[in-house]
Amino acid sequence: MIASFGRSHWTIIREWFQDTSSKFGQVWSTNEGSDCFYALDVLLHLAGVPNELTSKWRWESTVRYFLHALYAFQTVIAFLQTKHVIERDNVFDLFVEVMKWTFFIVAYFKMFIMIRLGRSVAAVRKFIAGKEMQSGDAAFDELQRMKFKRSALFLLRILFVLMVMDAIFLSVPSGATAIVFFVPPEMKSAGPTATVIIHFFGISLMPFLILCKFSCNMATVGMLLMGMQANIKILANRYVKILDKSFDTEHHLEQLDREVRSAVDQQMEYWRHLHILRNLVEKTFFLVHYYAIFSIGGFYYITQNIGVNAFSALLMATTPIFLVEYYLWCNLVESIQNEAETIGDVMYELCAKMPYNREKHSAYVRLKSNKLILWINSCNIRAMKCLGLFDISTLAFVDLVNVSYSVLMFLINMS
C-alpha cells in the first residue's frame, strides 16, 4: 500500500514537472502564440490565489497543500528570527526586521485582495480573451492583441527573473543577510543536514514565494490594463474607420447611424468592464502607493548602511519591482484615458463633417445630438484615483520618486 502510494505521488510529480516544463517552454520561447494567461495562472497558483483554471490541474491540490505547509513553516521561522533580533537590542537590526515584516504583511494583503476580487478579475479577463472588440481591420486588431501578449509575457518574464535572482542572493552567505535571515538556534540542534534543508526551504525559497504573493496583484492588474489598452485602441480605430468611410449620398445618415450604433454597443460593453477594472485599480493602488513611499527609501537606507554584499544585492533587485509596478499602472491608466479622448476627437470630427439634408432634418438633429453626447462622455471619462486622494498618472510617479528621496534623506539624518 505504501509502495503504491509513493508511486502514485511520484507519477503526479513527474506529470506536473513535464506539463509545467512544456508550458514554460512556450512562455520563454519567441513564439508569439504563447499563452500569457497560463504564465499568470502559474504565478497566482504559487501565490496561493485560486482560480477556475488552476483548479482543473490534476496536480493542483497536491502542490497547493505543499505550498500552504511551506508558507506556515516559513512563518514560524520568521517569528523565531524576530524573537532573536529583538533580544539583540540593536536599533538598525530592528528597523530591518520592521521592513521585512512590512513586506510580508503587504504581500499577504495583496494576496487576499486578489482572492476577494477574483470574480471581477475573471470578468475582465474573459472580456479581453474573448476578442469581442472588432474594428473592421483584422490585421490591426491582431497586431494590437499580439503587442498585448508580448508585453504581458515580457512583464512576467522580468518578474520571474527578479524573483529567482532574489532567491539566489539570499542563498549566498553574508554577515548582512544573517541579520534577519538565519536558521533559528532552536532548529540548529537538529543536525547539519537538517539545518541545510531548513535553510533551503525556510530561507532560500522565502523571497521567491513571498514575492509571488507580492507580485500577483501587480502582474494581474498590469495584464488587465494592457489588455484593456489594446481593446480601446481597437475601438478607437473602428471610429477612425467610420470617419474615413465613404457612404452613399442618398442614404448617408442611415448608414452612418447604423455604423455608429454598432460601435457604440461595443463602447458600452468596454466601459462596463473598464468600470469593473477601475474599482479593482482604485482599491489596490492605495496600498501600492504608500508602501512604495515607505519601502523604496527604507531599502536604500539599509543598503547604504550594510555596504556591498549579497543582501544589498537582494534589496537592489527587489526595489525595481516597486518602481515597475507603480510606473506600469500609472502609464497604462494614462494611456487608456488618452485613447478615450481620441475617440472623443473622432466623434467631434464626425459631427463637423455630417452633411445636412433638409428632407431628413429630424434624423440629422437626432444623430448629431447623439454624437455630441458621445463626444462629451468620451472626453470627460472619469479618471482613476487613489481612493479619491489624487489622480493615477505619470505625474503621480514623479511625486513618488521625490517623496521616496525625502524619506531616504530623513532616515539618513535620523541615524
N, C-alpha and C positions, 0 to 999 in steps of 0.2 A: 504493500500500500504506500509506504514511504517512498519507494523507488518510483512508482507510477506518479506520485505527487511531484517529485523532483523533475521527472521527465516532462510532465505537462507544463510546469513553470518554465523550464529551460526552453521548451518549444515556443511559449508565449514570448519570452525574451528574445529568442532568435528571430521570430517573425516580426516583432516590434523593431528590432535593430535593422532588419532588411528593408522593411517598409519605410522607416524613417530615413535610412541612408539614401534610398531611391528618391524620396521626396525632396530631401535637402540637396541632392544632386541636381534636381531641377531648379531649386531656388538659387543655387550658386552658379548654375550654368548661364550662358549668354542667351539661352532660349527665351525669346520674347513671349512665349506662351506659358511661362512659368506661373504657377498658381501662387500669387502673393498672399491670398487669404489663407492658404494652407500654412504658410510660414507664420502668419499671425496666430492661427489656431494653436500651433506648437508653442509659441510664446505664452499665450493665455493658459494653456494646459500646464506649463511649467510654473506659471504664477499662481495656479490654483483657482483659476476663473473658469467655471464650467460653461459650455455652450452645447447646442444641439448637435453639432457636427462631431466634436471630440467625444461625446457620449456614445457615438456609434463605433468608435475604435475598439477592437477586441481587447487590446492591452490597456485600455484607458483606466479601468478600475484598479488594476494592479499597480500601475505607475502612480496613480493618484494617492493610493494608500501609502505607498513608499515615500512619496514626497511629503505628505502630511506628517508621517513619522519623523522624517528628516528635519522638517521645519520645527517640530516640537523639540527634537534633540538639540538643534542649534539654539533655540530659545533658552533651554536650560543652561547651555554653555555660556551664552551671553549674560545671563543673570549671575552666574558664578564669576565671570570675568569682572562684572560691575562691582560685585562684593569685594573682590581683592583690590580693585582700583580705588574704591572708597577708603579702604584700610591704609593705603599709601599716604593719604592726606596731601596730595600734590595737586595744586590748582590747575596746572596745564593738563595733567592727565585726566582730571575730572571734566575739563572743557572738551577734550577729545571724546570722552565717554558720552557726554551730553550730545555731541554732534552725531555719534554713532547711533544712539537710541532715537534721536530725532529722525534720522534717515530711516530707521526700521519702522517707526510709527507711521511716517508719511507713506512708506511703501505699502504697509498693510491697509491704510486708509484708501489708497488708490485701488488696491485690490477689491476692497469692499464696495467702493463706488462702482467699479466695473460689474460686480455681481448684482448690485442694486439696480443699475440702469441697463441690465443685459437685454431687456426687451426693446428698449429704444435703439441700442446699438444694432440689434438684429434687424429691426425695421429699416434703418438707413442702409445697412449693408445689403439687404435684399434689394432695395431700390437701385443701388449702384451696380450690383452684379446682374440685375435683370435687364440692363441695357434698354430701359424704357424710353430714354431720350433719343430722338432722331431728328437730325437737321435737314435731311433730304440729300446730304452729301455723304455717302457711305465711307469714302476714303478719309474725309476729315474726321468723322466720328470715330473710326477705327484708330486713326492717328492719336487722337486725344486719349482714348482708352489705353492705348499702348504706352503713351507717356506716363499715364497714371500708374500702370503696372510697373514700369521701370523705376519710377520714383519711389513707389512703395517698397519694392524689393531692395532698392539701394538703402532706404531708411532702415529696414530690418537687418540687412547685412551689417551696416555700421553698428547697430545696437548689439548684435551678437558678437562682433569683433571686440567691441569695448568691454562686454561682459566677460569674454574669455581672457582678455588682457588683464582685467581686474583679478580674476581667479589666479592667473599666473603670477602677478606681482605679489599677491598675498601669500603665495606658496614659497616665495623667496625669503629665507630667514634674515631678519634685521632687528636691531635693537628698537627702532621706532615702531615696527609692526608689533613687537611684543608688548608695547604699552597697553594696547586694548585687545589685541587678538593673540591669545595664548591658550594653551591647554591648562585648565584649572588644576591646581595641585591635587585636588580630590580625585581627579581622573588619572593622574600620572602613576598612581600606585598600582594600576592595572598591568604595568609592564611596558617595555619599549615598543613591542609590536602593536599592542592595543593603543598606545599613545600615537603612533604613526597613523593608524586607522582613524582615530578620533580627530586628529589634526586635519586629515584629508576631508572627511565627511562633515565635520563640525566647524572647520575654519576655512579651509581652502575653497570649498564649494559655497560657503556662506555668501560672498559678494555676488556670485553668479545667480544664485536662486533669489536673493533679495532684490537684485537689480531686475530680475524677471518680473517681480511684483511691482517694482517702481516704474518700469518701462512699459508695462502692459497698457496703462492708461494713455501714455504718450503715443505709443505705436497705433493703438486702436483709433483714437480721436484724430491723430495725424493722417492715417489712411482714409478715414471717412471724409475729412476735409479735402484731401487730394481728390477723392472720387467725386465729391460734390463740385469741386472746382472744374473737373473735366466735364461734368454734366452741364454746368451753367455756360461753359464755353460752347458746347454743342447747341444749347438753347439759343445763345446769342447769335450763333452762325445761322440758325434757322430764320431768325428775324432779318438778318442781313440778306439771306436768300430771297425772302419775301420782298425786301426793298429793291433788290436787283431784278426781280421777276417782271416780265412784261405781260400784261393782261390784255384781253380783248377789250377794245374801247367801249363797245356797247354794254358789256357785262362786267365792267371793271369793278364796280362797287361790290357786286355779289361775289365775284371770285376773291377779291381782297378780303371781304368779310369772312368767307369760308376758310381761307388760309390763316387769318389772324385768330379765328376762334379755335382752330386746331392747335395752333402754337400756344394759345392762352391756356388750353386744357393741360398741356404739358407743363406750362409755367406754374399753374396752380398746384399740380402734383409735386413739382420741385419745391415750391415754397412750403408745402406741408411737411416734407421731410427735412427741409432746412430748419424749420421751426423746432423739430424734434432734436436735431443736432445742436441748435443754438442753446437749448436748455441743458444739454449734456456739457457743452463747452463752458457755459457761464457758471455751472455748478462746480466744475473741476478746476477752472483757471484760478480761482481764489487760492486754492491750495498750492498750485504751481507757482503763482506769483510770490507769495510770502515765504514759501520755503526756499525759492531760488535766491531771494534777497539775503536770507539768513545763511544759507549753505555756501554760496559762492565766496563771499567774504571770509566766512569761517574756515573753509577748506584751504584757501590761500594763506590764511594766517597760520594754520597748522603746518603747512608746507614750509613756510618761511622759518618756523621755529625748529623743525626737525632736520632741515637740510636735504641733501640729495640722497635718496635711498629708495628701496622698493616700495615703502609705504607712501612716500611723497609721490612716486610714480603712479601708485594706485589712485591717490586723490586727484592727480592731474588728469588721469584717464577717465575719472568719474565726472568731474566738473563739466566737460563739454556736453555731457548728456543733458544737464540742466539748461545750458545755453541753447542747444539744438532744439530741445523741447519748446522752450519759450519762443524762440525766433520762428520756428516752424509754424506754430499755432498763429502767431501774430501775422506772419506773411500770408498764410493761406486765407485767414479771415479777411484780410485787406484785399486780397486778390478776388475773392468771391464778391465783395462789395463793389469793386471796380467793374467787374463783369456785369453786375446788376445795373450799374449806371450806364454801361454801354448799351444794354437793352433799352433803357430809357431814352438814350440819344437816338436810337434807331426808330423807336416809336414816334418821337418828335418829328423826325425826318419824314416818316410815313404820313403824318398829319399834314406836313407842309406840302408834300407832293401829291396829295389826293386831288384829282381833277373834279371840279364842281360840275354837277349836272342838274339843271333846273327841274327837269322832269322827275328826278329822284332826290328831291331836296330833303325829305324826311329821313331817307336811308343815309344820305350824306351826313346830316347832322348827328344822327344816332351813332354811326360808325366813328365819326371824328371825336365825339364825346367819349366813347369807349376808349379810343386810343389815347386821348389826353389823360384819362384816369389811369390807364396802364403806365403812361409815361411818368406821371407824378408818383405812383406807387413804386415803380422801379427805381427812380432816382432818390427816393426817400426811404429805402429799405432800412429797417431798424438795425442799428449797429449792435454787434455783440459786445457785452460789457462784463466786467468782472464784478458780479453781484451788484451792479448799478454804481460802482465806485468810479470806474474810468473805462474808456473805450479800448477794446483789444486791437492794437495796431502796432506797426513797427516803431512808432514813437514811444509806445509803452516799453518796448525792448530797450531803446536807448536810455530811458529813465531807469530801467532795471540795472543796466551797467553802471550808471552814475551812482545809484543808491548802494549797490554792492561794493563799489570802490569806497564809498563813505563808511560802510560797515567795516571794511578791512582796515581803514585808517583809524577808526575808533578802537578796534581791538588792539592794534599796534600801540597806540598811545596809552591804552589802559594797562598794557603788560609791563 
